């Protein structure tokens, strides 16, 4: 969220919204929200790492609504203790608080379950494997005969890690579940959510070294139509395709989006190599406020520059073009210098760059992997610069930043920050 300064100390401040819900089917089989709770958490470092006891005491005394909590993220915590970087520590602390909320809500539902139940668990990114293990442990102890099925990203990418821990106690499902691909989710259980999340295709035609899509969704498949997956009353469509423009049906899909008159977010980015003047003329017909692209390796430089020029020539503003920029990648000769040169290109071309730190596919704490050509100090410099110079983690092409990056002779110079002056 930002950087706090008190006396000569500077420290990160994070604001997180966390929430949890329990959905239960009624006797007619209809899912209903059984319990829901959300919280806003302001995460600050106390003691010698951040704000003084005096200021902390004043903050504590402030009148706050019940859903608002101020948390000292330096206190010992099972998840956060794995991290040294204060930003990562704060993030892990927020995740930990969310798991506590989940446990608080799920505990009172224990009487609904018995030995005949089965438990279907999904897993997310590989670095978030611990809560998945905790839940399996808890339920396999409590219901010794209940069937436990685990799927999702971590389960697909790290089958051995999961199998080693739970042997044959669990069933592992790898990849997607084909049977639900064409079913409209029941959005009525989240009435405040107004966007339909849709995959019009799975897989990708590329084979980028650093990407897990080839394992998660090895076969490229595409839908001809998504009309049945747009929920009535929604205001926006969010596409999670890895590479929608590789779909032979992309024009059909764009036509349906245009007819829906809804705003569209190509959330995972568009492949610059497939953007032609014909594609851009289609984009102009849609309500697409942000175009997302990627500049993960220098190999795509020329084609990306041409695509940005093309988009601008069709009146897309640079500030509305966000380009993901991978770093800490152990492949493709990614070094601090080549990363800087990609950032310099983007700022020079007048578009927003969004650095994305590479995470390996094996389970380990988030942001703990350091690629051989990088150092933890350099990675920390990027994290700090994103907080202090960036906007929402991105680097928009504003004049001050442009000057700083383009005049820099080295990575250190580009990312060094002046210490706050003290009287
Ligand atoms: S284009 Fe994107 S989704 Fe496709 S393999 Fe490369 S990184 Fe993965």
Boltz pocket constraint, residues with backbone or C-beta under 6 A from the ligand:
constraints:
  - pocket:
      binder: B
      contacts: [[A, 203], [A, 204], [A, 205], [A, 206], [A, 207], [A, 208], [A, 211], [A, 212], [A, 213], [A, 214], [A, 242], [A, 243], [A, 271]]
      max_distance: 6.0
